[in-house]
């Protein structure tokens, strides 16, 4: 089973999600998304798998700090901004096959085992 984790090792929820996957005997493909941000096409695909709009995956505090004008951006502009400023992307994101989940709380990743 292939799992991909968009991971920030400085984030406790991200570390907990990784630990939870490892406790199930899985070694996910870890993507350090702050160093290797997704492309707009990849982010659109993941948003579709999450069943979310882009605004739902934005860390509000970080967005304000980056000067992101949340109220005025279209979805495509928001996605482009998120890719250019990956710290505004909520974490952790776990992707498995055609599904994805936000690991907040980390136990959410267990939903992917039935996917």
GUROLO-511778 format. One record per residue (C-alpha): residue number from 0; residue in three letters; chain; x, y, z. Coordinates in nm, 4 decimals, padded with zeros to 6 digits. Each point is the difference from the previous one (the first is absolute). Example, Ala and Ser with C-alpha at 12.3 -4.5 7.8 and 13.67 -1.06 7.14 Angstrom:
REM GUROLO-511778
r num: 0	residu: ala	chaine: A	east: 01.2300	north: -00.4500	up: 00.7800
r num: 1	residu: ser	chaine: A	east: 00.1370	north: 00.3440	up: -00.0660
//
This chain:
REM GUROLO-511778
r num: 0	residu: unk	chaine: A	east: 00.0000	north: 00.0000	up: 00.0000
r num: 1	residu: unk	chaine: A	east: 00.1470	north: 00.3315	up: -00.1057
r num: 2	residu: unk	chaine: A	east: -00.0574	north: 00.2973	up: 00.2246
r num: 3	residu: unk	chaine: A	east: 00.1420	north: 00.3481	up: -00.0525
r num: 4	residu: unk	chaine: A	east: 00.0360	north: 00.2428	up: 00.2883
r num: 5	residu: unk	chaine: A	east: 00.0408	north: 00.3741	up: -00.0518
r num: 6	residu: unk	chaine: A	east: 00.2114	north: 00.0468	up: 00.3060
r num: 7	residu: unk	chaine: A	east: 00.1418	north: 00.2809	up: 00.2095
r num: 8	residu: unk	chaine: A	east: 00.2318	north: -00.1570	up: 00.2596
r num: 9	residu: unk	chaine: A	east: -00.0388	north: 00.3077	up: 00.2238
r num: 10	residu: unk	chaine: A	east: -00.3771	north: -00.0583	up: 00.0299
r num: 11	residu: unk	chaine: A	east: -00.1155	north: -00.2281	up: 00.2823
r num: 12	residu: unk	chaine: A	east: -00.3132	north: -00.1109	up: -00.1902
r num: 13	residu: unk	chaine: A	east: 00.2119	north: -00.0879	up: -00.3012
r num: 14	residu: unk	chaine: A	east: 00.2411	north: -00.2010	up: 00.2163
r num: 15	residu: unk	chaine: A	east: -00.2933	north: -00.1755	up: 00.1653
r num: 16	residu: unk	chaine: A	east: -00.1544	north: -00.0923	up: -00.3360
r num: 17	residu: unk	chaine: A	east: 00.3343	north: -00.1410	up: -00.1169
r num: 18	residu: unk	chaine: A	east: 00.0351	north: -00.1976	up: 00.3221
r num: 19	residu: unk	chaine: A	east: -00.3535	north: -00.1357	up: -00.0355
r num: 20	residu: unk	chaine: A	east: 00.0688	north: -00.1202	up: -00.3539
r num: 21	residu: unk	chaine: A	east: 00.3269	north: -00.1577	up: 00.1110
r num: 22	residu: unk	chaine: A	east: -00.1764	north: -00.1741	up: 00.2906
r num: 23	residu: unk	chaine: A	east: -00.2168	north: -00.1689	up: -00.2653
r num: 24	residu: unk	chaine: A	east: 00.3157	north: -00.1309	up: -00.1688
r num: 25	residu: unk	chaine: A	east: -00.0015	north: 00.2602	up: -00.2757
r num: 26	residu: unk	chaine: A	east: 00.2859	north: 00.2163	up: -00.1198
r num: 27	residu: unk	chaine: A	east: -00.1724	north: 00.2761	up: -00.1949
r num: 28	residu: unk	chaine: A	east: 00.1669	north: 00.1963	up: -00.2738
r num: 29	residu: unk	chaine: A	east: 00.0839	north: 00.3133	up: 00.1984
r num: 30	residu: unk	chaine: A	east: -00.0137	north: 00.3256	up: -00.1916
r num: 31	residu: unk	chaine: A	east: 00.1522	north: 00.2950	up: 00.1828
r num: 32	residu: unk	chaine: A	east: -00.2448	north: 00.2342	up: -00.1678
r num: 33	residu: unk	chaine: A	east: 00.1605	north: 00.3161	up: 00.1371
r num: 34	residu: unk	chaine: A	east: 00.3169	north: -00.0815	up: -00.1955
r num: 35	residu: unk	chaine: A	east: -00.1808	north: -00.1673	up: -00.2914
r num: 36	residu: unk	chaine: A	east: -00.3383	north: 00.1703	up: -00.0376
r num: 37	residu: unk	chaine: A	east: -00.2676	north: -00.1578	up: -00.2158
r num: 38	residu: unk	chaine: A	east: -00.0680	north: 00.1317	up: -00.3466
r num: 39	residu: unk	chaine: A	east: -00.3406	north: 00.1558	up: -00.0602
r num: 40	residu: unk	chaine: A	east: -00.1114	north: -00.3140	up: -00.1874
r num: 41	residu: unk	chaine: A	east: 00.1097	north: -00.2268	up: 00.2863
r num: 42	residu: unk	chaine: A	east: -00.1689	north: 00.2234	up: 00.2577
r num: 43	residu: unk	chaine: A	east: -00.3228	north: 00.0008	up: -00.2053
r num: 44	residu: unk	chaine: A	east: 00.0103	north: -00.3794	up: -00.0160
r num: 45	residu: unk	chaine: A	east: 00.0550	north: -00.0303	up: 00.3753
r num: 46	residu: unk	chaine: A	east: -00.2784	north: 00.2485	up: 00.0727
r num: 47	residu: unk	chaine: A	east: -00.2310	north: -00.2146	up: -00.2115
r num: 48	residu: unk	chaine: A	east: 00.1040	north: -00.3110	up: 00.1946
r num: 49	residu: unk	chaine: A	east: -00.0600	north: 00.1880	up: 00.3245
r num: 50	residu: unk	chaine: A	east: -00.3391	north: 00.1232	up: -00.1192
r num: 51	residu: unk	chaine: A	east: 00.1011	north: 00.3527	up: 00.1008
r num: 52	residu: unk	chaine: A	east: 00.0170	north: 00.3423	up: -00.1544
r num: 53	residu: unk	chaine: A	east: 00.3379	north: 00.1705	up: 00.0124
r num: 54	residu: unk	chaine: A	east: -00.1054	north: 00.2448	up: 00.2724
r num: 55	residu: unk	chaine: A	east: -00.0732	north: -00.2953	up: 00.2317
r num: 56	residu: unk	chaine: A	east: 00.3655	north: -00.1109	up: -00.0165
r num: 57	residu: unk	chaine: A	east: 00.1422	north: 00.3421	up: 00.0878
r num: 58	residu: unk	chaine: A	east: 00.1628	north: 00.0692	up: 00.3358
r num: 59	residu: unk	chaine: A	east: -00.1651	north: 00.3325	up: 00.0798
r num: 60	residu: unk	chaine: A	east: 00.2707	north: 00.1471	up: 00.2260
r num: 61	residu: unk	chaine: A	east: 00.2802	north: -00.0806	up: -00.2449
r num: 62	residu: unk	chaine: A	east: -00.2087	north: 00.1339	up: -00.2880
r num: 63	residu: unk	chaine: A	east: -00.0363	north: 00.3355	up: 00.1769
r num: 64	residu: unk	chaine: A	east: 00.3744	north: 00.0040	up: 00.0740
r num: 65	residu: unk	chaine: A	east: 00.0737	north: -00.0622	up: -00.3697
r num: 66	residu: unk	chaine: A	east: -00.2369	north: 00.2810	up: -00.0997
r num: 67	residu: unk	chaine: A	east: -00.2417	north: -00.2351	up: -00.1739
r num: 68	residu: unk	chaine: A	east: -00.3154	north: 00.1937	up: -00.0954
r num: 69	residu: unk	chaine: A	east: -00.2346	north: -00.2927	up: 00.0742
r num: 70	residu: unk	chaine: A	east: -00.3201	north: 00.1881	up: -00.0787
r num: 71	residu: unk	chaine: A	east: 00.1018	north: 00.1090	up: -00.3489
r num: 72	residu: unk	chaine: A	east: 00.1775	north: -00.3025	up: -00.1495
r num: 73	residu: unk	chaine: A	east: -00.1676	north: -00.2425	up: -00.2388
r num: 74	residu: unk	chaine: A	east: 00.0557	north: -00.3714	up: 00.0641
r num: 75	residu: unk	chaine: A	east: 00.2715	north: -00.0145	up: -00.2664
r num: 76	residu: unk	chaine: A	east: 00.1735	north: 00.3077	up: 00.1423
r num: 77	residu: unk	chaine: A	east: -00.0251	north: -00.1449	up: 00.3492
r num: 78	residu: unk	chaine: A	east: 00.1524	north: -00.3298	up: -00.1172
r num: 79	residu: unk	chaine: A	east: 00.2852	north: 00.1855	up: -00.1713
r num: 80	residu: unk	chaine: A	east: 00.0624	north: 00.2001	up: 00.3186
r num: 81	residu: unk	chaine: A	east: -00.0013	north: -00.3194	up: 00.2089
r num: 82	residu: unk	chaine: A	east: 00.2593	north: -00.1593	up: -00.2286
r num: 83	residu: unk	chaine: A	east: 00.2169	north: 00.3130	up: 00.0119
r num: 84	residu: unk	chaine: A	east: -00.0359	north: 00.0231	up: 00.3810
r num: 85	residu: unk	chaine: A	east: -00.0358	north: -00.3625	up: 00.1182
r num: 86	residu: unk	chaine: A	east: 00.0036	north: 00.0921	up: 00.3683
r num: 87	residu: unk	chaine: A	east: -00.3626	north: 00.1093	up: -00.0439
r num: 88	residu: unk	chaine: A	east: -00.1021	north: -00.3591	up: -00.0891
r num: 89	residu: unk	chaine: A	east: -00.1629	north: -00.1807	up: 00.2901
r num: 90	residu: unk	chaine: A	east: 00.1817	north: -00.3106	up: 00.1145
r num: 91	residu: unk	chaine: A	east: 00.0432	north: -00.2885	up: 00.0074
r num: 92	residu: unk	chaine: A	east: -00.1618	north: -00.1299	up: -00.3167
r num: 93	residu: unk	chaine: A	east: 00.0017	north: -00.3740	up: -00.0608
r num: 94	residu: unk	chaine: A	east: -00.0769	north: -00.1361	up: -00.3455
r num: 95	residu: unk	chaine: A	east: -00.0875	north: -00.3609	up: -00.0805
r num: 96	residu: unk	chaine: A	east: -00.1220	north: -00.1077	up: -00.3427
r num: 97	residu: unk	chaine: A	east: -00.2916	north: 00.2231	up: -00.0965
r num: 98	residu: unk	chaine: A	east: -00.0647	north: 00.1322	up: 00.3501
r num: 99	residu: unk	chaine: A	east: 00.1721	north: 00.2414	up: 00.2316
r num: 100	residu: unk	chaine: A	east: -00.0559	north: 00.1313	up: 00.3481
r num: 101	residu: unk	chaine: A	east: 00.1163	north: 00.2791	up: 00.2215
r num: 102	residu: unk	chaine: A	east: 00.1723	north: -00.1432	up: 00.3067
r num: 103	residu: unk	chaine: A	east: -00.1665	north: 00.2369	up: 00.2470
r num: 104	residu: unk	chaine: A	east: -00.0471	north: -00.1868	up: 00.2209
r num: 105	residu: unk	chaine: A	east: 00.2649	north: -00.2552	up: -00.0998
r num: 106	residu: unk	chaine: A	east: -00.2504	north: -00.2842	up: 00.0464
r num: 107	residu: unk	chaine: A	east: -00.1731	north: 00.1198	up: -00.3185
r num: 108	residu: unk	chaine: A	east: 00.2634	north: -00.1907	up: -00.1992
r num: 109	residu: unk	chaine: A	east: -00.1600	north: -00.3269	up: 00.1146
r num: 110	residu: unk	chaine: A	east: -00.2911	north: 00.0773	up: -00.2350
r num: 111	residu: unk	chaine: A	east: 00.2324	north: -00.0690	up: -00.2930
r num: 112	residu: unk	chaine: A	east: 00.0451	north: -00.3627	up: 00.1001
r num: 113	residu: unk	chaine: A	east: -00.3515	north: -00.0728	up: -00.1230
r num: 114	residu: unk	chaine: A	east: 00.0540	north: 00.1899	up: -00.3247
//
